[in-house]
Structures are given as C-alpha cells and as structure tokens.
Amino acid sequence: MLEITDSAVKNVKDYLSQNNVTSAVRVSLMSGGCSGPSLSLSLDEAKDGDLNVDKDGVSFLIDKGLSETCGAVKVDFVESSGGCGCSGGGFTISCEKPLPGARSGGCGGSCSSGCC
C-alpha cells in the first residue's frame, strides 16, 4: 500500500509544474547512511511490476517487491523551520516494517527517511 498525503501531492505538483516535468514520482530504496538503507523519491517512468497510485493528477510508483518488503508506505510533506536540516520543509517517507539491513541507533530511525 502506498499512501500519499495531500500536502505531498501539492508540493510534488508545484515542483513538476515549475520545472515543466511530466514524469512519475518513484519511491525507492536507497542504500547506505548511518542507519542503513532509507527510502527516497525520484522522477522515473513506470516499469513492469510497479504499483501505481494516481492522486490528483500525479502518478506515484513503487516496486511491488519493495512494497511487500516495507508494508504500508506513507509519503508526506512537512513544513519545518530547519529542525531536521530542511529549511522550509521537506518530504518524509515512512514504512510499516523495518527496512532490510536497517541498523538501530546512528543518526535516525530505521524506517524513516526524514526530510529529503
């Protein structure tokens, strides 16, 4: 399951419009970091095996295998005054299950990408 908040959709639509981009937005696994892997957003085209969630004219993609590994995935946009290192806010991606290879401790949680 892929949940996209209204705030995330609004900010993605703003970015796509300002940059004249028509690609879909992919949620993917990024390796590395002090707490192990994290989830990230990127622009991409749909591939076989993707789960596709269309919300308010924006297409969000996640590989079916990653969705099964992570369980429910939520993409949000939070306003921030710089508390997480993002002035003005940023996207957060969280998942229901721990990511494969995640370590506890380090600089963050094992299942949240924080602001990106």
Backbone atoms as SQL, in Angstrom:
CREATE TABLE atoms (id INTEGER PRIMARY KEY, chain TEXT, resi INTEGER, resn TEXT, atom TEXT, x REAL, y REAL, z REAL);
INSERT INTO atoms VALUES
  (1, 'A', 1, 'MET', 'N', 0.843, -1.179, 0.000),
  (2, 'A', 1, 'MET', 'CA', 0.000, 0.000, 0.000),
  (3, 'A', 1, 'MET', 'C', 0.892, 1.248, 0.000),
  (4, 'A', 2, 'LEU', 'N', 0.507, 2.226, -0.755),
  (5, 'A', 2, 'LEU', 'CA', 1.239, 3.478, -0.867),
  (6, 'A', 2, 'LEU', 'C', 0.263, 4.618, -0.567),
  (7, 'A', 3, 'GLU', 'N', 0.516, 5.316, 0.547),
  (8, 'A', 3, 'GLU', 'CA', -0.324, 6.451, 0.937),
  (9, 'A', 3, 'GLU', 'C', 0.423, 7.747, 0.651),
  (10, 'A', 4, 'ILE', 'N', -0.228, 8.655, -0.043),
  (11, 'A', 4, 'ILE', 'CA', 0.353, 9.945, -0.380),
  (12, 'A', 4, 'ILE', 'C', -0.546, 11.017, 0.238),
  (13, 'A', 5, 'THR', 'N', 0.007, 11.868, 1.096),
  (14, 'A', 5, 'THR', 'CA', -0.800, 12.909, 1.723),
  (15, 'A', 5, 'THR', 'C', -1.087, 14.041, 0.737),
  (16, 'A', 6, 'ASP', 'N', -2.122, 14.797, 1.033),
  (17, 'A', 6, 'ASP', 'CA', -2.477, 15.946, 0.195),
  (18, 'A', 6, 'ASP', 'C', -1.329, 16.954, 0.139),
  (19, 'A', 7, 'SER', 'N', -0.637, 17.135, 1.255),
  (20, 'A', 7, 'SER', 'CA', 0.491, 18.068, 1.296),
  (21, 'A', 7, 'SER', 'C', 1.619, 17.610, 0.370),
  (22, 'A', 8, 'ALA', 'N', 1.888, 16.303, 0.351),
  (23, 'A', 8, 'ALA', 'CA', 2.926, 15.769, -0.538),
  (24, 'A', 8, 'ALA', 'C', 2.532, 15.974, -1.997),
  (25, 'A', 9, 'VAL', 'N', 1.282, 15.698, -2.332),
  (26, 'A', 9, 'VAL', 'CA', 0.820, 15.866, -3.712),
  (27, 'A', 9, 'VAL', 'C', 0.945, 17.323, -4.140),
  (28, 'A', 10, 'LYS', 'N', 0.520, 18.250, -3.294),
  (29, 'A', 10, 'LYS', 'CA', 0.590, 19.675, -3.626),
  (30, 'A', 10, 'LYS', 'C', 2.026, 20.087, -3.920),
  (31, 'A', 11, 'ASN', 'N', 2.965, 19.666, -3.084),
  (32, 'A', 11, 'ASN', 'CA', 4.363, 20.071, -3.265),
  (33, 'A', 11, 'ASN', 'C', 5.004, 19.395, -4.468),
  (34, 'A', 12, 'VAL', 'N', 4.634, 18.155, -4.748),
  (35, 'A', 12, 'VAL', 'CA', 5.133, 17.488, -5.953),
  (36, 'A', 12, 'VAL', 'C', 4.571, 18.184, -7.192),
  (37, 'A', 13, 'LYS', 'N', 3.273, 18.483, -7.191),
  (38, 'A', 13, 'LYS', 'CA', 2.660, 19.173, -8.334),
  (39, 'A', 13, 'LYS', 'C', 3.331, 20.519, -8.580),
  (40, 'A', 14, 'ASP', 'N', 3.609, 21.252, -7.505),
  (41, 'A', 14, 'ASP', 'CA', 4.291, 22.540, -7.644),
  (42, 'A', 14, 'ASP', 'C', 5.654, 22.355, -8.304),
  (43, 'A', 15, 'TYR', 'N', 6.418, 21.360, -7.843),
  (44, 'A', 15, 'TYR', 'CA', 7.752, 21.106, -8.405),
  (45, 'A', 15, 'TYR', 'C', 7.652, 20.720, -9.882),
  (46, 'A', 16, 'LEU', 'N', 6.761, 19.789, -10.198),
  (47, 'A', 16, 'LEU', 'CA', 6.620, 19.328, -11.578),
  (48, 'A', 16, 'LEU', 'C', 6.223, 20.482, -12.497),
  (49, 'A', 17, 'SER', 'N', 5.296, 21.304, -12.039),
  (50, 'A', 17, 'SER', 'CA', 4.835, 22.442, -12.835),
  (51, 'A', 17, 'SER', 'C', 5.944, 23.474, -13.043),
  (52, 'A', 18, 'GLN', 'N', 6.654, 23.815, -11.986),
  (53, 'A', 18, 'GLN', 'CA', 7.716, 24.827, -12.077),
  (54, 'A', 18, 'GLN', 'C', 8.852, 24.374, -12.986),
  (55, 'A', 19, 'ASN', 'N', 9.065, 23.062, -13.072),
  (56, 'A', 19, 'ASN', 'CA', 10.169, 22.527, -13.858),
  (57, 'A', 19, 'ASN', 'C', 9.720, 21.893, -15.166),
  (58, 'A', 20, 'ASN', 'N', 8.419, 22.034, -15.502),
  (59, 'A', 20, 'ASN', 'CA', 7.868, 21.509, -16.739),
  (60, 'A', 20, 'ASN', 'C', 8.203, 20.020, -16.927),
  (61, 'A', 21, 'VAL', 'N', 7.972, 19.243, -15.870),
  (62, 'A', 21, 'VAL', 'CA', 8.278, 17.811, -15.858),
  (63, 'A', 21, 'VAL', 'C', 6.975, 17.027, -15.857),
  (64, 'A', 22, 'THR', 'N', 6.948, 15.922, -16.601),
  (65, 'A', 22, 'THR', 'CA', 5.746, 15.095, -16.656),
  (66, 'A', 22, 'THR', 'C', 5.979, 13.680, -16.146),
  (67, 'A', 23, 'SER', 'N', 7.157, 13.403, -15.597),
  (68, 'A', 23, 'SER', 'CA', 7.478, 12.064, -15.110),
  (69, 'A', 23, 'SER', 'C', 6.658, 11.714, -13.872),
  (70, 'A', 24, 'ALA', 'N', 6.614, 10.424, -13.581),
  (71, 'A', 24, 'ALA', 'CA', 6.024, 9.939, -12.342),
  (72, 'A', 24, 'ALA', 'C', 7.060, 10.090, -11.222),
  (73, 'A', 25, 'VAL', 'N', 6.604, 9.973, -9.990),
  (74, 'A', 25, 'VAL', 'CA', 7.482, 10.059, -8.827),
  (75, 'A', 25, 'VAL', 'C', 7.615, 8.657, -8.238),
  (76, 'A', 26, 'ARG', 'N', 8.856, 8.170, -8.149),
  (77, 'A', 26, 'ARG', 'CA', 9.121, 6.821, -7.655),
  (78, 'A', 26, 'ARG', 'C', 9.607, 6.860, -6.215),
  (79, 'A', 27, 'VAL', 'N', 9.050, 5.971, -5.387),
  (80, 'A', 27, 'VAL', 'CA', 9.566, 5.703, -4.052),
  (81, 'A', 27, 'VAL', 'C', 10.502, 4.513, -4.203),
  (82, 'A', 28, 'SER', 'N', 11.761, 4.687, -3.789),
  (83, 'A', 28, 'SER', 'CA', 12.719, 3.597, -3.960),
  (84, 'A', 28, 'SER', 'C', 13.618, 3.470, -2.736),
  (85, 'A', 29, 'LEU', 'N', 14.303, 2.344, -2.663),
  (86, 'A', 29, 'LEU', 'CA', 15.218, 2.047, -1.577),
  (87, 'A', 29, 'LEU', 'C', 16.591, 2.582, -1.930),
  (88, 'A', 30, 'MET', 'N', 17.170, 3.342, -1.013),
  (89, 'A', 30, 'MET', 'CA', 18.499, 3.905, -1.202),
  (90, 'A', 30, 'MET', 'C', 19.415, 3.273, -0.151),
  (91, 'A', 31, 'SER', 'N', 20.541, 2.719, -0.573),
  (92, 'A', 31, 'SER', 'CA', 21.431, 2.055, 0.377),
  (93, 'A', 31, 'SER', 'C', 22.331, 3.075, 1.062),
  (94, 'A', 32, 'GLY', 'N', 22.928, 2.642, 2.155),
  (95, 'A', 32, 'GLY', 'CA', 23.905, 3.483, 2.849),
  (96, 'A', 32, 'GLY', 'C', 23.288, 4.317, 3.939),
  (97, 'A', 33, 'GLY', 'N', 24.057, 5.279, 4.408),
  (98, 'A', 33, 'GLY', 'CA', 23.618, 6.127, 5.504),
  (99, 'A', 33, 'GLY', 'C', 24.036, 5.551, 6.834),
  (100, 'A', 34, 'CYS', 'N', 23.996, 6.388, 7.864),
  (101, 'A', 34, 'CYS', 'CA', 24.477, 5.949, 9.167),
  (102, 'A', 34, 'CYS', 'C', 23.524, 4.990, 9.865),
  (103, 'A', 35, 'SER', 'N', 22.288, 4.897, 9.404),
  (104, 'A', 35, 'SER', 'CA', 21.343, 3.947, 9.986),
  (105, 'A', 35, 'SER', 'C', 20.944, 2.875, 8.989),
  (106, 'A', 36, 'GLY', 'N', 21.724, 2.732, 7.921),
  (107, 'A', 36, 'GLY', 'CA', 21.408, 1.743, 6.902),
  (108, 'A', 36, 'GLY', 'C', 20.585, 2.348, 5.787),
  (109, 'A', 37, 'PRO', 'N', 19.827, 1.523, 5.081),
  (110, 'A', 37, 'PRO', 'CA', 19.075, 1.999, 3.913),
  (111, 'A', 37, 'PRO', 'C', 17.924, 2.914, 4.311),
  (112, 'A', 38, 'SER', 'N', 17.474, 3.708, 3.350),
  (113, 'A', 38, 'SER', 'CA', 16.325, 4.578, 3.560),
  (114, 'A', 38, 'SER', 'C', 15.520, 4.633, 2.273),
  (115, 'A', 39, 'LEU', 'N', 14.355, 5.217, 2.362),
  (116, 'A', 39, 'LEU', 'CA', 13.508, 5.381, 1.194),
  (117, 'A', 39, 'LEU', 'C', 13.715, 6.781, 0.627),
  (118, 'A', 40, 'SER', 'N', 13.640, 6.899, -0.694),
  (119, 'A', 40, 'SER', 'CA', 13.845, 8.188, -1.343),
  (120, 'A', 40, 'SER', 'C', 12.823, 8.379, -2.454),
  (121, 'A', 41, 'LEU', 'N', 12.739, 9.611, -2.942),
  (122, 'A', 41, 'LEU', 'CA', 11.871, 9.956, -4.071),
  (123, 'A', 41, 'LEU', 'C', 12.729, 10.335, -5.259),
  (124, 'A', 42, 'SER', 'N', 12.295, 9.933, -6.448),
  (125, 'A', 42, 'SER', 'CA', 12.980, 10.325, -7.673),
  (126, 'A', 42, 'SER', 'C', 11.951, 10.381, -8.798),
  (127, 'A', 43, 'LEU', 'N', 12.323, 11.024, -9.884),
  (128, 'A', 43, 'LEU', 'CA', 11.469, 11.074, -11.069),
  (129, 'A', 43, 'LEU', 'C', 11.804, 9.877, -11.937),
  (130, 'A', 44, 'ASP', 'N', 10.794, 9.207, -12.455),
  (131, 'A', 44, 'ASP', 'CA', 11.024, 7.985, -13.219),
  (132, 'A', 44, 'ASP', 'C', 9.802, 7.682, -14.077),
  (133, 'A', 45, 'GLU', 'N', 9.951, 6.688, -14.921),
  (134, 'A', 45, 'GLU', 'CA', 8.851, 6.172, -15.733),
  (135, 'A', 45, 'GLU', 'C', 8.402, 4.839, -15.151),
  (136, 'A', 46, 'ALA', 'N', 7.159, 4.481, -15.374),
  (137, 'A', 46, 'ALA', 'CA', 6.609, 3.222, -14.873),
  (138, 'A', 46, 'ALA', 'C', 7.308, 2.031, -15.520),
  (139, 'A', 47, 'LYS', 'N', 7.476, 0.971, -14.722),
  (140, 'A', 47, 'LYS', 'CA', 8.071, -0.283, -15.189),
  (141, 'A', 47, 'LYS', 'C', 7.134, -1.432, -14.852),
  (142, 'A', 48, 'ASP', 'N', 7.318, -2.556, -15.545),
  (143, 'A', 48, 'ASP', 'CA', 6.528, -3.746, -15.228),
  (144, 'A', 48, 'ASP', 'C', 6.741, -4.099, -13.761),
  (145, 'A', 49, 'GLY', 'N', 5.679, -4.447, -13.072),
  (146, 'A', 49, 'GLY', 'CA', 5.765, -4.840, -11.673),
  (147, 'A', 49, 'GLY', 'C', 5.617, -3.680, -10.689),
  (148, 'A', 50, 'ASP', 'N', 5.448, -2.462, -11.200),
  (149, 'A', 50, 'ASP', 'CA', 5.254, -1.318, -10.308),
  (150, 'A', 50, 'ASP', 'C', 3.818, -1.255, -9.817),
  (151, 'A', 51, 'LEU', 'N', 3.662, -0.794, -8.598),
  (152, 'A', 51, 'LEU', 'CA', 2.351, -0.382, -8.121),
  (153, 'A', 51, 'LEU', 'C', 2.263, 1.103, -8.427),
  (154, 'A', 52, 'ASN', 'N', 1.141, 1.526, -8.967),
  (155, 'A', 52, 'ASN', 'CA', 0.979, 2.908, -9.396),
  (156, 'A', 52, 'ASN', 'C', -0.205, 3.514, -8.653),
  (157, 'A', 53, 'VAL', 'N', 0.040, 4.608, -7.947),
  (158, 'A', 53, 'VAL', 'CA', -1.023, 5.335, -7.264),
  (159, 'A', 53, 'VAL', 'C', -1.125, 6.704, -7.918),
  (160, 'A', 54, 'ASP', 'N', -2.277, 6.979, -8.532),
  (161, 'A', 54, 'ASP', 'CA', -2.528, 8.295, -9.123),
  (162, 'A', 54, 'ASP', 'C', -3.339, 9.103, -8.132),
  (163, 'A', 55, 'LYS', 'N', -2.832, 10.269, -7.796),
  (164, 'A', 55, 'LYS', 'CA', -3.546, 11.138, -6.863),
  (165, 'A', 55, 'LYS', 'C', -3.517, 12.566, -7.390),
  (166, 'A', 56, 'ASP', 'N', -4.673, 13.082, -7.664),
  (167, 'A', 56, 'ASP', 'CA', -4.840, 14.465, -8.117),
  (168, 'A', 56, 'ASP', 'C', -3.955, 14.783, -9.322),
  (169, 'A', 57, 'GLY', 'N', -3.860, 13.839, -10.254),
  (170, 'A', 57, 'GLY', 'CA', -3.113, 14.062, -11.482),
  (171, 'A', 57, 'GLY', 'C', -1.629, 13.757, -11.410),
  (172, 'A', 58, 'VAL', 'N', -1.154, 13.263, -10.256),
  (173, 'A', 58, 'VAL', 'CA', 0.257, 12.905, -10.109),
  (174, 'A', 58, 'VAL', 'C', 0.355, 11.394, -9.936),
  (175, 'A', 59, 'SER', 'N', 1.282, 10.786, -10.668),
  (176, 'A', 59, 'SER', 'CA', 1.483, 9.345, -10.606),
  (177, 'A', 59, 'SER', 'C', 2.664, 9.026, -9.691),
  (178, 'A', 60, 'PHE', 'N', 2.417, 8.224, -8.662),
  (179, 'A', 60, 'PHE', 'CA', 3.450, 7.767, -7.735),
  (180, 'A', 60, 'PHE', 'C', 3.661, 6.271, -7.955),
  (181, 'A', 61, 'LEU', 'N', 4.915, 5.859, -7.997),
  (182, 'A', 61, 'LEU', 'CA', 5.275, 4.471, -8.291),
  (183, 'A', 61, 'LEU', 'C', 6.065, 3.866, -7.139),
  (184, 'A', 62, 'ILE', 'N', 5.886, 2.567, -6.930),
  (185, 'A', 62, 'ILE', 'CA', 6.735, 1.806, -6.025),
  (186, 'A', 62, 'ILE', 'C', 6.803, 0.388, -6.566),
  (187, 'A', 63, 'ASP', 'N', 7.993, -0.174, -6.550),
  (188, 'A', 63, 'ASP', 'CA', 8.167, -1.558, -6.984),
  (189, 'A', 63, 'ASP', 'C', 7.339, -2.464, -6.080),
  (190, 'A', 64, 'LYS', 'N', 6.623, -3.407, -6.667),
  (191, 'A', 64, 'LYS', 'CA', 5.761, -4.296, -5.892),
  (192, 'A', 64, 'LYS', 'C', 6.552, -5.049, -4.822),
  (193, 'A', 65, 'GLY', 'N', 7.762, -5.481, -5.146),
  (194, 'A', 65, 'GLY', 'CA', 8.595, -6.199, -4.174),
  (195, 'A', 65, 'GLY', 'C', 8.974, -5.320, -2.997),
  (196, 'A', 66, 'LEU', 'N', 9.291, -4.066, -3.248),
  (197, 'A', 66, 'LEU', 'CA', 9.633, -3.138, -2.175),
  (198, 'A', 66, 'LEU', 'C', 8.414, -2.884, -1.301),
  (199, 'A', 67, 'SER', 'N', 7.259, -2.747, -1.919),
  (200, 'A', 67, 'SER', 'CA', 6.019, -2.546, -1.170),
  (201, 'A', 67, 'SER', 'C', 5.752, -3.731, -0.250),
  (202, 'A', 68, 'GLU', 'N', 5.982, -4.935, -0.745),
  (203, 'A', 68, 'GLU', 'CA', 5.779, -6.124, 0.071),
  (204, 'A', 68, 'GLU', 'C', 6.787, -6.174, 1.220),
  (205, 'A', 69, 'THR', 'N', 8.024, -5.763, 0.966),
  (206, 'A', 69, 'THR', 'CA', 9.066, -5.757, 1.992),
  (207, 'A', 69, 'THR', 'C', 8.779, -4.729, 3.076),
  (208, 'A', 70, 'CYS', 'N', 8.325, -3.543, 2.677),
  (209, 'A', 70, 'CYS', 'CA', 8.135, -2.418, 3.605),
  (210, 'A', 70, 'CYS', 'C', 6.757, -2.393, 4.247),
  (211, 'A', 71, 'GLY', 'N', 5.798, -3.070, 3.669),
  (212, 'A', 71, 'GLY', 'CA', 4.429, -2.921, 4.135),
  (213, 'A', 71, 'GLY', 'C', 3.887, -1.584, 3.659),
  (214, 'A', 72, 'ALA', 'N', 3.006, -0.998, 4.429),
  (215, 'A', 72, 'ALA', 'CA', 2.421, 0.294, 4.058),
  (216, 'A', 72, 'ALA', 'C', 3.500, 1.377, 4.056),
  (217, 'A', 73, 'VAL', 'N', 3.536, 2.151, 2.983),
  (218, 'A', 73, 'VAL', 'CA', 4.500, 3.249, 2.846),
  (219, 'A', 73, 'VAL', 'C', 3.709, 4.551, 2.753),
  (220, 'A', 74, 'LYS', 'N', 4.164, 5.561, 3.514),
  (221, 'A', 74, 'LYS', 'CA', 3.492, 6.861, 3.531),
  (222, 'A', 74, 'LYS', 'C', 4.470, 7.951, 3.114),
  (223, 'A', 75, 'VAL', 'N', 4.053, 8.770, 2.140),
  (224, 'A', 75, 'VAL', 'CA', 4.835, 9.924, 1.698),
  (225, 'A', 75, 'VAL', 'C', 4.084, 11.173, 2.153),
  (226, 'A', 76, 'ASP', 'N', 4.800, 12.050, 2.838),
  (227, 'A', 76, 'ASP', 'CA', 4.204, 13.275, 3.361),
  (228, 'A', 76, 'ASP', 'C', 5.152, 14.442, 3.103),
  (229, 'A', 77, 'PHE', 'N', 4.649, 15.638, 3.218),
  (230, 'A', 77, 'PHE', 'CA', 5.477, 16.841, 3.177),
  (231, 'A', 77, 'PHE', 'C', 5.191, 17.591, 4.455),
  (232, 'A', 78, 'VAL', 'N', 6.249, 17.905, 5.216),
  (233, 'A', 78, 'VAL', 'CA', 6.076, 18.615, 6.475),
  (234, 'A', 78, 'VAL', 'C', 6.788, 19.960, 6.406),
  (235, 'A', 79, 'GLU', 'N', 6.098, 20.972, 6.898),
  (236, 'A', 79, 'GLU', 'CA', 6.700, 22.297, 6.994),
  (237, 'A', 79, 'GLU', 'C', 7.690, 22.257, 8.140),
  (238, 'A', 80, 'SER', 'N', 8.803, 22.959, 7.995),
  (239, 'A', 80, 'SER', 'CA', 9.848, 22.909, 9.009),
  (240, 'A', 80, 'SER', 'C', 10.538, 24.253, 9.113),
  (241, 'A', 81, 'SER', 'N', 11.005, 24.531, 10.303),
  (242, 'A', 81, 'SER', 'CA', 11.809, 25.737, 10.491),
  (243, 'A', 81, 'SER', 'C', 13.283, 25.371, 10.538),
  (244, 'A', 82, 'GLY', 'N', 13.615, 24.202, 10.025),
  (245, 'A', 82, 'GLY', 'CA', 15.012, 23.786, 9.956),
  (246, 'A', 82, 'GLY', 'C', 15.378, 22.738, 10.985),
  (247, 'A', 83, 'GLY', 'N', 14.417, 22.240, 11.755),
  (248, 'A', 83, 'GLY', 'CA', 14.713, 21.268, 12.799),
  (249, 'A', 83, 'GLY', 'C', 15.326, 19.979, 12.295),
  (250, 'A', 84, 'CYS', 'N', 14.992, 19.574, 11.085),
  (251, 'A', 84, 'CYS', 'CA', 15.567, 18.341, 10.545),
  (252, 'A', 84, 'CYS', 'C', 16.597, 18.650, 9.467),
  (253, 'A', 85, 'GLY', 'N', 17.039, 19.873, 9.423),
  (254, 'A', 85, 'GLY', 'CA', 18.032, 20.244, 8.426),
  (255, 'A', 85, 'GLY', 'C', 17.425, 20.737, 7.131),
  (256, 'A', 86, 'CYS', 'N', 16.117, 20.860, 7.089),
  (257, 'A', 86, 'CYS', 'CA', 15.438, 21.303, 5.872),
  (258, 'A', 86, 'CYS', 'C', 14.804, 22.648, 6.144),
  (259, 'A', 87, 'SER', 'N', 15.326, 23.699, 5.588),
  (260, 'A', 87, 'SER', 'CA', 14.671, 24.990, 5.790),
  (261, 'A', 87, 'SER', 'C', 13.457, 25.062, 4.887),
  (262, 'A', 88, 'GLY', 'N', 12.319, 25.358, 5.456),
  (263, 'A', 88, 'GLY', 'CA', 11.095, 25.468, 4.687),
  (264, 'A', 88, 'GLY', 'C', 10.306, 24.183, 4.607),
  (265, 'A', 89, 'GLY', 'N', 10.870, 23.069, 4.987),
  (266, 'A', 89, 'GLY', 'CA', 10.145, 21.811, 4.996),
  (267, 'A', 89, 'GLY', 'C', 10.751, 20.795, 4.046),
  (268, 'A', 90, 'GLY', 'N', 10.156, 19.631, 4.020),
  (269, 'A', 90, 'GLY', 'CA', 10.650, 18.582, 3.145),
  (270, 'A', 90, 'GLY', 'C', 9.751, 17.370, 3.174),
  (271, 'A', 91, 'PHE', 'N', 10.041, 16.441, 2.288),
  (272, 'A', 91, 'PHE', 'CA', 9.284, 15.207, 2.203),
  (273, 'A', 91, 'PHE', 'C', 9.771, 14.232, 3.264),
  (274, 'A', 92, 'THR', 'N', 8.843, 13.495, 3.835),
  (275, 'A', 92, 'THR', 'CA', 9.184, 12.397, 4.726),
  (276, 'A', 92, 'THR', 'C', 8.563, 11.133, 4.156),
  (277, 'A', 93, 'ILE', 'N', 9.282, 10.041, 4.274),
  (278, 'A', 93, 'ILE', 'CA', 8.791, 8.753, 3.787),
  (279, 'A', 93, 'ILE', 'C', 8.948, 7.769, 4.931),
  (280, 'A', 94, 'SER', 'N', 7.872, 7.130, 5.304),
  (281, 'A', 94, 'SER', 'CA', 7.936, 6.163, 6.385),
  (282, 'A', 94, 'SER', 'C', 7.304, 4.856, 5.923),
  (283, 'A', 95, 'CYS', 'N', 7.689, 3.779, 6.582),
  (284, 'A', 95, 'CYS', 'CA', 7.123, 2.483, 6.220),
  (285, 'A', 95, 'CYS', 'C', 6.740, 1.711, 7.468),
  (286, 'A', 96, 'GLU', 'N', 5.887, 0.739, 7.257),
  (287, 'A', 96, 'GLU', 'CA', 5.313, -0.048, 8.328),
  (288, 'A', 96, 'GLU', 'C', 6.330, -1.024, 8.935),
  (289, 'A', 97, 'LYS', 'N', 7.178, -1.613, 8.119),
  (290, 'A', 97, 'LYS', 'CA', 8.144, -2.618, 8.568),
  (291, 'A', 97, 'LYS', 'C', 9.563, -2.056, 8.492),
  (292, 'A', 98, 'PRO', 'N', 10.472, -2.576, 9.315),
  (293, 'A', 98, 'PRO', 'CA', 11.878, -2.143, 9.204),
  (294, 'A', 98, 'PRO', 'C', 12.437, -2.464, 7.818),
  (295, 'A', 99, 'LEU', 'N', 13.245, -1.562, 7.308),
  (296, 'A', 99, 'LEU', 'CA', 13.881, -1.792, 6.014),
  (297, 'A', 99, 'LEU', 'C', 14.937, -2.886, 6.136),
  (298, 'A', 100, 'PRO', 'N', 15.147, -3.676, 5.086),
  (299, 'A', 100, 'PRO', 'CA', 16.172, -4.721, 5.129),
  (300, 'A', 100, 'PRO', 'C', 17.554, -4.096, 5.342),
  (301, 'A', 101, 'GLY', 'N', 18.288, -4.596, 6.334),
  (302, 'A', 101, 'GLY', 'CA', 19.636, -4.094, 6.591),
  (303, 'A', 101, 'GLY', 'C', 19.673, -2.855, 7.453),
  (304, 'A', 102, 'ALA', 'N', 18.498, -2.414, 7.970),
  (305, 'A', 102, 'ALA', 'CA', 18.475, -1.214, 8.814),
  (306, 'A', 102, 'ALA', 'C', 19.153, -1.514, 10.147),
  (307, 'A', 103, 'ARG', 'N', 19.854, -0.511, 10.656),
  (308, 'A', 103, 'ARG', 'CA', 20.514, -0.624, 11.951),
  (309, 'A', 103, 'ARG', 'C', 19.837, 0.324, 12.921),
  (310, 'A', 104, 'SER', 'N', 19.780, -0.078, 14.169),
  (311, 'A', 104, 'SER', 'CA', 19.238, 0.837, 15.171),
  (312, 'A', 104, 'SER', 'C', 20.341, 1.794, 15.601),
  (313, 'A', 105, 'GLY', 'N', 19.937, 2.921, 16.161),
  (314, 'A', 105, 'GLY', 'CA', 20.925, 3.909, 16.582),
  (315, 'A', 105, 'GLY', 'C', 21.340, 4.757, 15.400),
  (316, 'A', 106, 'GLY', 'N', 22.580, 5.177, 15.361),
  (317, 'A', 106, 'GLY', 'CA', 23.049, 6.020, 14.272),
  (318, 'A', 106, 'GLY', 'C', 22.406, 7.387, 14.363),
  (319, 'A', 107, 'CYS', 'N', 22.115, 7.999, 13.245),
  (320, 'A', 107, 'CYS', 'CA', 21.587, 9.374, 13.265),
  (321, 'A', 107, 'CYS', 'C', 20.096, 9.443, 13.042),
  (322, 'A', 108, 'GLY', 'N', 19.421, 8.316, 12.967),
  (323, 'A', 108, 'GLY', 'CA', 17.988, 8.391, 12.716),
  (324, 'A', 108, 'GLY', 'C', 17.324, 7.061, 12.935),
  (325, 'A', 109, 'GLY', 'N', 16.010, 7.017, 12.673),
  (326, 'A', 109, 'GLY', 'CA', 15.261, 5.798, 12.826),
  (327, 'A', 109, 'GLY', 'C', 15.548, 4.807, 11.733),
  (328, 'A', 110, 'SER', 'N', 15.191, 3.566, 11.967),
  (329, 'A', 110, 'SER', 'CA', 15.484, 2.522, 10.977),
  (330, 'A', 110, 'SER', 'C', 14.481, 2.502, 9.851),
  (331, 'A', 111, 'CYS', 'N', 13.425, 3.259, 9.967),
  (332, 'A', 111, 'CYS', 'CA', 12.368, 3.127, 8.978),
  (333, 'A', 111, 'CYS', 'C', 11.817, 4.457, 8.497),
  (334, 'A', 112, 'SER', 'N', 12.586, 5.496, 8.569),
  (335, 'A', 112, 'SER', 'CA', 12.100, 6.778, 8.081),
  (336, 'A', 112, 'SER', 'C', 13.236, 7.499, 7.384),
  (337, 'A', 113, 'SER', 'N', 12.930, 8.112, 6.287),
  (338, 'A', 113, 'SER', 'CA', 13.977, 8.794, 5.549),
  (339, 'A', 113, 'SER', 'C', 14.212, 10.201, 6.060),
  (340, 'A', 114, 'GLY', 'N', 13.358, 10.685, 6.962),
  (341, 'A', 114, 'GLY', 'CA', 13.484, 12.062, 7.408),
  (342, 'A', 114, 'GLY', 'C', 13.156, 12.993, 6.267),
  (343, 'A', 115, 'CYS', 'N', 13.672, 14.190, 6.302),
  (344, 'A', 115, 'CYS', 'CA', 13.398, 15.152, 5.234),
  (345, 'A', 115, 'CYS', 'C', 14.297, 14.901, 4.031),
  (346, 'A', 116, 'CYS', 'N', 13.724, 15.027, 2.864),
  (347, 'A', 116, 'CYS', 'CA', 14.537, 14.876, 1.655),
  (348, 'A', 116, 'CYS', 'C', 14.067, 15.843, 0.605);
